[in-house]
Amino acid sequence: MMAINKLIELGVSPLVVKWIADFLTEQVYFGRQDPPEATYNISDVHLPNVTSVKLLGVILQSNLKWDGHIADILTKANLKWSISFLHMNLRYFIAVWIVASSVTPPWFISLLLTLSTPISASGMIIQILAIYRIKDSGSVSFSSWFISWATGFLRLVTSIIAGDMLVVFSYVFTNSLRAVGCIVILYYQPSAKKLT
């Protein structure tokens, strides 16, 4: 603030002083003691004393604490998270409602299934090839592959009973890859090291 008053005293152009005055509209004393009784004026505009000011997105408090800035950030974050959580739940509800109420034609669901099969199969093939190449399955869980195979097997049985042959072919292919993955994991399990 002193620098602005010095600019006025030196006769700097009123346009420059007005430009600076547009940004500096209040004054804050930073320190642990009581603020001095000083008043500042810029172009005959009195700058009020405040306890905190926001500069470059950071709330600076006169007592040199950060609780005002942290509270402001938490308020904004909580608002953003609650809105995004609400949007996510709304999108999920709409997607489930569209499928459950049979608004979408059955061929569209079958198309999505046929598109998802190559994606999941390619992921399984890449994992199986990586295990085969390094000859070690220590970083892969056999139990997760086995559970995946077991649930796929149950889906296969229910699809055979329902008579949906497109789903049956998809599950036969992906489930055979899961079975191969289980075999490769068991075959390349790291052996227990013997103590000497």
Secondary structure, 3 states (H helix, E strand, C coil): CHHHHHHHHHCCCHHHHHHHHHHCCCECCCCCCCCCCCCEEECCEEECECCEEEECCEEEECCCCCHHHHHHHHHHHHHHHHHHHHHHHHHHHHHHHHHHCCCCCHHHHHHHHHHHHHHHHHHHHHHHHHHHHHCCCCCCCHHHHHHHHHHHHHHHHHHHHHCCHHHHHHHHHHHHHHHHHHHHHHHCCCCCCCCC
